Amino acid sequence: MISYYRTPARTLERLLPPDAAIVDGSSRTVWLSGVWGWDEDEVLRVGDSGGQTRLAMRNLESILVELGGSLGNLVRTVIYVVSLDDGTNLDHAWEAYVEVLGENQPTTTIVGVTRLGRSDTLEALVEIEATAVLPA
């Protein structure tokens, strides 16, 4: 149902995401809004882009499970990371993302931004939006 294409350069580094996702057959596509790394008490790991990424991925997984899928059904993610420094937040977010998904990454883009969301949420460092393809 879901296959991935990698350019020859991408096949040399197994932890890089694929270049394209191809969906064949009968399925449902789910577009997930940007998800933050809140825990069950709506607390962010302040100053920890890696921790916020892990929590955001856990939250994405919870949504997908409720819809009858899993992280394995992801075909595209965009990771937005507040990056006003030397790139450390981006590095930590990426490392956490790879830690969660390993070699099973969908097509992925990571973007450094100056801030996320509303003005009262300045402690949010990571937001992940995603597309998943679930069995019909």
N, C-alpha and C positions, 0 to 999 in steps of 0.2 A: 504494500500500500504506500509506504513512504520510503523513498530512496534518496540518496544524496550524491551530489556531484562534487568532485574536488579537482581543481586544476593540478597539473603535475607538481607544481611548486608546493601546493598544500599537502600533497601526499607524503612529502618528506618530513613534515612535522605533524605527528599524529594528534597533538593537543590543540591544533588550530581548528576552528570551526569550518564546516564545508562551505563551498561557494554558492550552492543552490540546493533547494529541497524540491523533489518531484513527488507529487501526490497522484496516484492512479487508483481508480476504482471508486466504489461507493463509500462516502464518508461525510462527516460534518466538520466544518471549519469553525473554530472558536477564536475570536480575537479578544484578548485579555487587556483591559486597561492597565496603565502603569500601576505596579504593586510595590509598596514600600516594605521595609523590614520591621514592621511592628510585631511585637510578641502579643500573647493573649491579653496582656494588661495594657496594650497600646503604648508600649515603651520602646523607644529606639535605643540602640546601642550607640550612645552619643560619641562622636569622634572616631567610630570604628566602621569604616566602609566595608571591610571584609565581613564583620558580624552582621551588618545590615544586609549585605548581599545574601548571606546564608539564610537569614530570616525571610527575606523577600522570596527566595527560591522555595523555602518551605511553605510560604503562603501561596505561591503559584501552584505548588504541588497539591495543596489542600483543595484549591478551587478545581483543579483538573480531576482529582479523585472524586469529588462530588458530582462532576459531570460525566463520570465513567471512564476517565483516562488516567494518565500519569505523566511524569516529566518526559518519558519516552515518546510521547505524542507531540512534543514541541517541534515545530518546523522553523520558527523564527523568533529571535529575541532581540530587543534593543535595550541596552543597559546604559542608563544615564547616571553619571557620577559627578558630583560636585568636585571640581578640581581647580582650586585656586592656588595650589602649592606647586611643588616640584613633580607632580604626577603620582605621588605616593598613594592617594586615594584610588586612582585608576588602577594602579598595580595591585593593591590589596583587594579591590573589588574583583578584578580579573582572576586573581589567584583563588579566591573563594568560589567564584563561578566554576572554574575548572575543577576545583576540589569536589563540588557537588555533582557535576555532570561527567567529569573525566573525558573519555574518548567519545561519549555519546552526546555530543553537542549538536544542536540545530544550527542553521545559519545564524550568525550573530554579529551585531555591531555594538561597539562600546563608544560612548560619546562623553567627552568632558564638557560640563556646563557650569555656569556661575551660581545657579541655585535651582531648587525644585519647588513646585507647588506654591502655596500661599505664604504670605509673609510671617505667619505664626508657626511655620514649620521649618524654620531655618536649620534645625538640627538634622533634618533628613539629608543624607548624603547619596543615597542610591534609590533609583526607581527603575523597575524592569517591566517593560511591556512585552507581550508575547502573542504568538499565533500558534495554535495547536490544531491538529487534524485527528479527530476521533472516529472510531468506527460508527457507522450509521445505526 
